Amino acid sequence: AQKVTQAQTEISVVEKEDVTLDCVYETRDTTYYLFWYKQPPSGELVFLIRRNSFDEQNEISGRYSWNFQKSTSSFNFTITASQVVDSAVYFCALSERRDDKIIFGKGTRLHILP
Amino acid sequence: GAGVSQSPSNKVTEKGKDVELRCDPISGHTALYWYRQSLGQGLEFLIYFQGNSAPDKSGLPSDRFSAERTGGSVSTLTIQRTQQEDSAVYLCASSLARTNYEQYFGPGTRLTVT
């Protein structure tokens, strides 16, 4: 069965520090897709990235970067030089090609302290 | 419209009453999803529509929950005989195709059952 684990419930860092949010997944499918979403205090979820299981290249977008490692079933998210506006709940999610469900992790609440 | 819209934004209802929650997806998006987010919790997948059909309804928490989608567009989530444990934010999302595409979320309907 598919499962997404975000072990860090809550993280607090001081502004400008780097922070990594962990995501570990379980799947029996060989083709699957991983996502990260951001839920700011306003509540509306915002899509950040999608990665398919055949693409293990790391991705960088500005201060955001993602490290996908199939060997450890992890898809970690790093924010470099964090800013207060990065404060939000971040969700990792998984969908399998053979299924129509998408499973979200429980989220990591990130506090960036000024 | 430009994004996913949901109505009402807030709904307070008495235990035992029926409620209808509406979702208007992004034009041209064939896939539509309903989720439930309880206070401080992750997203619970409820149901997914591809066009007007819902291939898998097993995520619905009980037979008091039902959903339909007509014309490949607007969807309605109905909760009959509401219970206090139904209190949550109900989120709708849409995507271009099925679950392996990024989803665009609406602002949610906050349901409070008194």
Contacts between the chains, C-beta under 8 A, distances in Angstrom:
chain1	res1	chain2	res2	distance
A	33	B	99	7.6
A	33	B	100	4.3
A	35	B	102	6.8
A	35	B	103	8.0
A	37	B	105	7.8
A	43	B	89	7.3
A	43	B	107	6.5
A	43	B	108	6.1
A	44	B	105	5.9
A	44	B	106	7.5
A	44	B	107	5.2
A	44	B	108	7.5
A	45	B	91	7.1
A	45	B	93	7.6
A	45	B	105	4.0
A	46	B	105	7.7
A	47	B	102	4.4
A	47	B	103	6.6
A	47	B	104	6.8
A	50	B	100	7.8
A	50	B	101	7.4
A	50	B	102	5.1
A	52	B	100	7.3
A	91	B	42	6.7
A	91	B	43	6.7
A	95	B	99	4.0
A	95	B	100	5.4
A	97	B	100	6.5
A	99	B	56	7.9
A	99	B	99	7.5
A	100	B	48	4.9
A	100	B	50	7.4
A	100	B	55	5.2
A	100	B	56	5.2
A	100	B	98	6.5
A	100	B	99	5.6
A	101	B	45	5.5
A	101	B	48	7.1
A	101	B	56	6.7
A	101	B	59	6.8
A	101	B	99	6.9
A	102	B	33	7.2
A	102	B	45	6.1
A	102	B	48	7.8
A	102	B	99	4.8
A	102	B	103	7.5
A	103	B	45	6.6
A	104	B	35	7.8
A	104	B	42	5.2
A	104	B	43	4.2
A	104	B	45	7.3
A	105	B	42	6.2
A	106	B	41	6.8
A	106	B	42	3.9
A	107	B	42	5.1
